[in-house]
Amino acid sequence: MKTYQFFTILITVCSILNTQAQNEVEHTDNIQLDTLYANEKKSVALFFPSAIQQGVTGTENYIFTYNRDKEQYLGLLQAKRGEESNLLVVNTDGSVYSFILKYKEKLDQLNYFISKTQSIGNQIPSIKQAPFQEKSVQKFTDALYYPRFCAYLMKQERRTIGVRNRSYGIKLQVKNIIFENNELYFVIEIENKSSLDYDVNFLDFYVETRKKGKKKSLQKLLKSPIYTYHMPQKIRKGQTHQLVYVLPKFSLANDKRLKVELHEKYGERNVQLKIKNKHINNPD
């Protein structure tokens, strides 16, 4: 999928070069690209002046997510420690944006409002742009909806679905899975019953496919979140922490399951959780 997206973006860039004069291309090459900073602890919000059509990062340690089912002006950026990379975004009005990506432990800015003047060029629009009016206002209110709805879900006293695992005194539990607006909300609880504080490195979701045959094997596909709420950096000994992960809607066949991996930053107390397809296919 990453390769397919990269070549799609490459075709887009070629169309830019074909539709601009040579002097404009040379000017584009000399543009000083803006740098965006991200890490694995927080989601950095990018608000574009028009809806996002495509977006791709140069390396796997940077993740850019946006709603592919309906047009949205908001994209979310997260990163794992590694070398710098780049982000290329094409909007539905044909405008193209390019940024340098760098990992940073402490983020000074969590929200970026991208202006049209930051566009490096324009391709021939493949989708007719809808009028701004009330529709675009709704796109921006989506950014406010996520934290409010996630906070509401964490306050609800619901019976847990019984998916949990405990290792090294660290308990990882999925309390509930909620389906809303073509998205799946995972309410997660991490409990530290050990005698040491637990520094969170990352929490990842994977779809595992179990291959049958003489040589049984597993294939893993990372599921990138649309939004994360209340993601902790540290869970002190004796404390319990809740958070919410939001993923695009998906379902699983009988030979697939969802795997949740919690990794410790300064240690090896990693905890894994396996969720059967029945829980994914039958959320609240």
N, C-alpha and C positions, 0 to 999 in steps of 0.2 A: 504493500500500500504506500509506503514511504517513497519507493522508487517511482511508482506510478505518479504520485503527486509531484515529485521532483521534475519529471519529464513534462508534465502538464504545465508547470510553472516555466520550464525552459522554453516551451513553445510560445507561451505568453510573452516572454522577454523577446523572443525572435520577432514577434508581431510588432512589438514596440519599435525595434530597430528598423523594421521595414516601413513603418508609418511615419517616422520622423526623418528630418533632413540630417545630413552627415554632421553639420555643425552642432545640431542639437544633441546628437549622440555623444559627440566629444565633450559637450558641456555636461551631460549626465555623468560621464565617467569621472569628471573632476568634482562632482558633488561630495561634500563632506557629510557622510552618513551619521545620523544620530545614534547614540549608544543607549541600549536598554539594559538594565541590571535586574537579575532575578535570582531566586534561590528555591530550595525545596520546602521551605517553611511557610511561605506566603504566596498567594496568587497575585500577580501584577496585572491590573486591568488596563487594556488598551481600547480607547473609544475612538472609532474612526468616523469621518464625516459622511461616509456612505456605507452600505451594508457589505459585509465580507463575503467574497465569492470563493476565494482560495487562500490558504496560508500554509507555509512550510518552513521548517527550520533546517539548517545545514547538517546538524549532528543530533544524535539520539538523546544527549543529555539535556537538551532544551525541548520543552513541550509547549506547543501553542494550540489551544483548543478554542473552538467556536461552534455555534449551532449550525449544523449542516442541513437540518430539516427545514428551517425557516430563516429568512433573512434577519440578521442581527448586526448591530454596529459594534458589539462588544466582543473582544477576544481576551483570553486569559493566558498568561505566560508563567511557566514555572521552569526551574532548572535544577540540575544536580551538578555537583562540583566537577569542573573539567575545563578544557580549553575554550576560548571564545569561538563564537560561530556567527551565523547571520540569520535573519528572518526576512522572508519575502512574502508580501501580502498583495493580493489583487482584489479590488472592490468591484461591485456590480456595475458601477458607472464607468469602469475601465481604468480607473486610476491605479497606479502601482506604487508600492511603498517598500523601501528596503532599510533595514536597521542592522547595526552590529549588536551582538548579544554577548554579555559577559556575566559570569557568576560573581555574586557579592554576598558575603556573609550577613552584613547589616545593610538593609535597604533604606535609602533616604526618601524614595518616592514609590508609592504603590499604585498610583493612577496616572495615566498618560492620556491627554486629549490631543489626538493627532489632527493637525490642520491640513487643508488641501495644499498649502504651500510646501509641505514636506514630501509631496509626491515626486518621484523621480521621473515620471513619464506617464503615458496613457496608451492603452491598447484600444482596439475597436470593441465597444461594449457588445457582449454576447447575450446579455439579458436586458430587457427593457427596464429602465429604472422607474420604480414606482414614485409617485409624488410624495414629498416630505410629509407635510401636514401632521395629522394625529398619529399616523402609523409609526413615524420615527420617534415620537415622544414615548410611545409604548416600549420601544426597544431600550431606551435609557432607564425606564422604570423597572425593567427586568433585573438590572444590576442592584436595585434596592430590594427586590423581591426575595432573592436568594437568602441573604442573612436573616431576614425576618421569618421566612418560612422554616429555615433550619433551626432557628432558636425555638420556634413553636413546637417542632417535632421533638426536640430534646426535653421539653417540659412535659410531654405527654406520658402518662403512666400506662404503658402498653405491656402486654405479656411478651416476653422475649421469644424469639423463634428457636431458641435452644442451640444455636451454633456458637461454640466457644472452644477455646483451647488454652491450656496453661503450661508454661515452661519457665523454669528458673524463677518462679514466684511472680511471673508476669502473666496476667490473664487477658486475653484478647477475645472480645465477644461482639457479635452482631446482634443488637437488641431488636432491630426491626428493619424491614425493607418496604419502602413506600413508593408507589407509582403515582406520579403527578406531572401533567403537562409533557408527556412523552419523555420523562426522565425518571430515573430510579434514585431514590434517596436512601443511603445506608447509614443508619444510626449505629454508631460504634462506641464501645466502652473499653477502656484500657485500665486495668487495676494493677497497681504495684504493691504486692505483698512481700516483696523482698526487703532486705536490710540496706539496699543501695538505691540512690536515685537513678532513674532511667532517662537517659538522654535520647530523644527520638531522632533517628537519621532520616528515615522515610517510611511511608506506608503505601504499598503498591497493590493494585488489583490485576490479576491475570486470569485469562480464560485458558484452561488446560484441556487439551484433547487427548484422550487415551486411545492409542493405536493398538488394534488387535493383531494377532499373528504370532509367529514364532519369536520374533524379536519385538517385544512390547516396548513402547516408548511413549514419551509425553512431549507434546508441543505446547509452548506457552506464548500467549499473545497479550501484551500489555494493554489494559483498558485505562485510557487517560481520563481524569476527572474533568467535568465542566467547571466544577466549583468545589472548594473545600471550606468547611466552617469549623472554627475553634480547634484547628490543628495545633497540638502542643509541641513545644520545644523540649520540655522536661516534665517528667512525672515523678514527683518526690515520693520517697518511700512511705507506704501506708496510704497513699492518695489514689483516688479514682478520677478518671477524666473521660468526658464524652465528647464526641465530634461527629460531624456529618460529611459524608462523601457523596457528591452528585455525579452520576454517570448518565450518558445518553441511553435511552431505552434499548434493551437487547433481550434476547431469549436464548436458551441453551438446549441443544439436543441431548439425548440420553448418554452419549459418549463424551459429554463435556461437563465441566464443573468450574466454579469460580474459586480462585485461590487468593487469599489475602496474606500479604507478607509484611510484618512489622520488623524493622531493623534498628538495632541500637547503634548510636553514633560512636561512642567510645568503648565499645565492648562487643561481645558476640552472643548476647542474650536475644537472639532472634526468634520470633514466634510466627508460626504459620497457621492459617485457618482455611479449611476447605468447606465450601458451600455447595450443596447439591443443587442440581438444576431445578428441582421442584420448588425451592425457595425463590429462585430468580423468576420462574415462570408464573408464580402465584403470589405476587406481593400484595400488601394491603392497599 
